[in-house]
Amino acid sequence: MTTFASIVDVADALSLDEQEALVDILKQRIASANREKIVDAVAKSRAEYDAALAKTVTVEELMTEIDEDS
């Protein structure tokens, strides 16, 4: 099993250019994963809205719900 520490050690062995390329690749993958999460959340929200599961709330109610979920 590869550990985080061993991955960092391998990255340390790369040249500076390779390390920068690795960082760029990881940033792109993270951005892509975050975009996918947003797309999934929007799809779920639309499905809930279409199924009449969405409800109208005030900003205060929404903020309370967000605080309870965190």
Phi, psi and omega per residue, in radians:
M1 nan 2.312 3.140
T2 -1.464 2.245 3.118
T3 -1.720 2.812 3.108
F4 -1.006 -0.748 -3.127
A5 -1.068 -0.689 3.140
S6 -1.214 -0.593 3.083
I7 -1.141 -0.742 3.107
V8 -1.098 -0.712 3.110
D9 -1.075 -0.750 3.112
V10 -1.120 -0.730 3.123
A11 -1.094 -0.636 3.104
D12 -1.086 -0.509 -3.119
A13 -1.353 -0.238 3.129
L14 -1.306 2.761 3.046
S15 -1.212 2.892 3.134
L16 -1.045 -0.745 3.108
D17 -1.069 -0.727 3.129
E18 -1.167 -0.677 3.102
Q19 -1.103 -0.736 3.118
E20 -1.135 -0.694 3.101
A21 -1.127 -0.716 3.111
L22 -1.078 -0.775 3.116
V23 -1.063 -0.761 3.118
D24 -1.061 -0.775 3.131
I25 -1.087 -0.784 -3.134
L26 -1.125 -0.707 3.102
K27 -1.075 -0.730 3.128
Q28 -1.128 -0.722 3.139
R29 -1.167 -0.687 3.109
I30 -1.142 -0.775 3.112
A31 -1.063 -0.726 3.129
S32 -1.121 -0.743 3.121
A33 -1.122 -0.703 3.107
N34 -1.144 -0.696 3.086
R35 -1.085 -0.713 3.128
E36 -1.083 -0.707 3.107
K37 -1.096 -0.698 3.122
I38 -1.145 -0.780 3.119
V39 -1.028 -0.764 3.128
D40 -1.105 -0.733 -3.139
A41 -1.137 -0.707 3.114
V42 -1.134 -0.763 3.130
A43 -1.070 -0.746 3.119
K44 -1.110 -0.763 3.137
S45 -1.103 -0.741 3.121
R46 -1.113 -0.716 3.126
A47 -1.111 -0.727 3.106
E48 -1.124 -0.723 3.124
Y49 -1.116 -0.809 -3.134
D50 -1.099 -0.547 3.139
A51 -1.537 0.147 -3.130
A52 1.055 0.556 3.100
L53 -1.630 -0.195 3.131
A54 -1.380 2.577 3.128
K55 -2.270 2.693 3.108
T56 -1.457 2.261 3.122
V57 -2.381 2.808 3.058
T58 -1.423 2.918 3.092
V59 -1.053 -0.731 -3.132
E60 -1.074 -0.743 3.114
E61 -1.124 -0.707 3.118
L62 -1.112 -0.787 -3.137
M63 -1.118 -0.670 3.093
T64 -1.097 -0.763 3.129
E65 -1.111 -0.717 3.115
I66 -1.100 -0.779 3.132
D67 -1.072 -0.666 -3.138
E68 -1.202 -0.554 -3.135
D69 -1.357 -0.341 -3.095
S70 -1.625 nan nan
